[in-house]
Amino acid sequence: MSGYESNKKYSSLVELELRAVAQSISYEIPFSLFSMCIINLSNCSSTVDIVEAQSK
């Protein structure tokens, strides 16, 4: 890791934080798109109605 080789005090902490932000974004965007597709296909946001739409 680059934080161990530099003399900066918080470089490894910043690197880990940036990595965590990138990871959360990479999981949240596909999940949000998938959820929006399911809601659009079932024409509702109620989980009961989505399950009923799947049985049709």
N, C-alpha and C positions, 0 to 999 in steps of 0.2 A: 504494500500500500504506500502511496506517496506521502502520507502523513508522517510516517516513521522516519523518512529521509530528510524532511525539511526541518528547519528550526522554528517554524511557526507553532504556536501553542495549540490552536484549535483547528488545524488543517484536517486532521483525521475525523474530527467531529463533524465538520462541515461536509466532508466527503460522504460520511455515513448518512447524514441528514438528506443530502441531495439524492443519494441512492434510494432512501426510503420514500421520498416524495415521488421519484420516478416510478418506483414499483407500485405505489398506490394509484398513481394516475394510469398506469398500464393495465391495472385490474378494474378500475372504476369505469373507464370509458367503454370497454366492450360490454361490461355488465349493464351499464345504462342503455346502450344501444339495443342489447338483447331484450331488456325489459320494455323499452318503448316499442319494439317490434311486436312483442306478445300483446301488449295493450292495444296496439293498432289493429292487430289481426282479430282480437276478440271484441273490439269496440267498447271496452269497459275497463275499469281499473280495479274492480272488485275480484278478489281471488275466487269467491264462490261462482261468480259469473264466468270467469276464465275456465274453471274446471268444467262447468256445464257446457261451455262452447267446445271444449275438447271432446266431449262425449257425443257430439253431433256428427 
